[in-house]
Amino acid sequence: MHITDVQSNPASGLLRLRTDTPHEGWATGVTAATAAAIDQIYRPLLLDASPWERERLWQTLKREGGRAGLPPAAWGVVDVALWDLLGKMQGLPVFRVIGGFRDRVPAYLRGNPDIDLNEMANQARMARDKGFWGCEITIGSEGDSAALVRELRQAVGDPFRLLCNGDQGLDLEAALSLGRVLDEIDAHWFEEPLRDHDVTGLQKLSDALDIPVMAGAFLNGSILAGTRALTTRAVDRLRATIPTTGGITDVLKLARGAEALGMNCEIDWDSRGAPHAAAHLLGAVRNAEFFACDGPDDDDAAVVESLPVIDGELHLPQEPGLGLHFTDPSLVS
C-alpha cells in the first residue's frame, strides 16, 4: 500500500491522504496556510510513501517542517491523518491501535471566558447538573479573581471540580496570590497561569502551591522541552494540545515520557477536528484525566459531527480510524 495523492481543501479544512486501496486518511481543521505548506513541503515526501512506516514519516515531516520554519500544527494534522489511515488499514479505532486503555473518558465543560460571574456560576451549575466532572473557568489579570473563585465554589458546592485557566495572563505575584485561594477552595488544577516561556516562574509557582500547576505553551513542538520541564519539576502536569503541540505521535511521546516519571500529561485540543485525535489519545493512555468539551456544537459551518458525551463521559468511536462523520458526506465522495 502506498499514498497516491494528498488533497487539502482550505474551504472545508479537510486533508485527505489517498492510497492505492479504498482506504483514506483524514484530518480536519486545516487552515489555508497549513494547506499551502502541506502542498509545497509535505506532498513530495508523502507521495509513494508506505503508511505502514508511520514513525519514519513522522520523523521526516517534523525534521523537514522544522527546517522550513513550519509550526508544529503543520506536521500535526498530517500525522493525525496518517493515524486515521493506519486505523482503517487495521480495521481498528485509533485508540486500540495505540494500545487501548479505556473506551470512555470523564469530561469537563470548557466555560466561556467572556461572561460575568452570574453567567459563569449558571454555566458551572449546568455542567454539574448534566453530569460533567468539572467546569473550566478562565481568569485573567482583571477583576477580583479571589472573590470570583470563592463565589463559584459556593455556587457549585463540593466535590464538583473547578479547573482554573489563567490564560497566560498573570505575573508571578498575581499567580501566587490566586493560587493560594485556589488551594483554599480545593480547585482541581491551575492551567497556564504565567506568560508563555516563563518556565522559571512556573517552577517557583509549582513549589509554592498545593494545587497542581499545569502548562505546555512553552513546548512549541519540542518533546525535549516537555521532558526537561517534567524532570526539573517546572510543572506538576504537562499540557499537550493538538495540533498546536503537534500530532498524535508528538503528544503520545510526551504522555509516555510523563508516565515514566509518574506524572500526568493532560491532553487538550484547540481546532475543529482535533477533538477526535485528543479523544483517541485519552482512550489509549492512563495518565490523563479529562476530555475538554465545548458542549453541544450548534455551529452550522461544522464539518465534523461532535463526539458523544453522555452523563458526563465521552464515548469513544468504535469504527476503524478516528471515527470522523462529516456533516456534508459529499466532502469525501
ZIJOKA-V669264 format. One line per field, one symbol per residue. burial: 1 if it has 24 or more other C-alpha atoms within 12 Angstrom, else 0. A space follows every 50 residues. Layout:
BEGIN
burial->???
END
This chain:
BEGIN
burial->01111111100111111110001111111110011011101110111011 10010011001101110001111111111111111111100111111100 01111111111000001001101111110001111111111000110111 01101100011111111101110111011111101111111111100110 11111101101111111111111011111100111111111111111111 11111111000011111111111111111111111111111111100000 001111111001111111011111110000010
END
